[in-house]
């Protein structure tokens, strides 16, 4: 069993032991994911770049764990292969952001292809 499969199994076991699957419809999982992402962002609110780099690691771990958990549960709900969808996205991004155009640039791909 892969590490990702172990995580999924642990999350599903935790959820099912508490009979929470009934609450985990697509909308609620997506909203929970968004809320947890906002809580992650809150760690950096009103901080400059330097201060953001010294964020409390324990709080960062807590919020990232929540984001990952809801993302994984949403993928599980729709029987998505997390590894494959991430690899597919990397491949699509590689086409949109070829190294020779994107290296060292923070521009969106539309700006790389059609500079103003």
N, C-alpha and C positions, 0 to 999 in steps of 0.2 A: 504494500500500500504506500502510495506517495505521501509526502508531507502535506500536500494540499488536500488529498483525500482524507487524511487523518483529521485535518482542521474541519473539513466539511462534516465528517462523521461526529466529531465532538460537538460542533454547533447544533446539528440536528438532534443529537441525543439530549443536549441541554434543553433545547426548545421543546422537544416532544415529552420529556419528563414533566414539564410544567404545563402541558396542553396549550401551548401558545401558537401552534401552527394555525389555529382558527383565526388568529389576528394577523397572520403574515400573508395577506393578499398583496398583489403587486403594488398597488397604490401606497399602502401603509409601509411596506419595505422601502420603497423609493423615498417617501417622505422621511422616514426614520434615518435613512442614509443621508439625506440632505441636512437634516437637523444635526446629526453627528458631525458632518463636514463643517457646518457653521460653528459648532463648539470647538472644533479643531482650529478654525480661523480665529476664534475669539482669543486663543492663546497669543496671537500675534497683533491683536488690535491695538492701535496707538503706539506701536513700537517701531523704531527705525530699524534699518537693515541689521545693524550691529547688535542691537538688543534682541532682535528676532533669532539670531544665531545662538543666543544663550538661553533659549526657552527651557523651562523646567522639563527635564527628560521624562520624569514619571508621568506628568500630565500629558505630555506628547504621546507617550506609549498608550495611555488610557484612551485618549481620543482616537488615535490611529487604529487601535484594536476595535473600537466601536464601528469606525468607518469600514474597516475590512470585514467585520462580522456581518454587517447589513449588506454589503456588496456581495459577499459569498452566499448569504441566504437568498438574495434576489436571483443570483445565478442558479442556485439549486432549485428554486421555485420554477424556473423556466428550463430546467435540465440543460443548462449551458456548460460547456467545457471551458472553465476559466482559463486554463493554460492556452487552449486553442484560440479563444477570442482575443486574448492579449497578444499572442503571436501574430494573429491576423491583423490586428490594429497596428502593430509595429511594422508589418509589411506594407500596409497602406500608407503609413506615415513616411516610410522610406521612399516611396514613390513621390509623395508630395514634398518631401524635404530631402532632396538628394544632397549628399555631402558637399559636392562642389558648389552648390548654391546656398546651403543653409549653415555650413560650418561657421561658428562664431557669431551667428545672427539670431536675434530674437524675433525677427519678422515673421508674420503669418505667411503661409505658403503662397497665398494670392499676391502678396507683395514681392515675394521672391521671383515669381514668374512674370509679373507685370509691374516692375518698379515704376514709380511716378517720377 
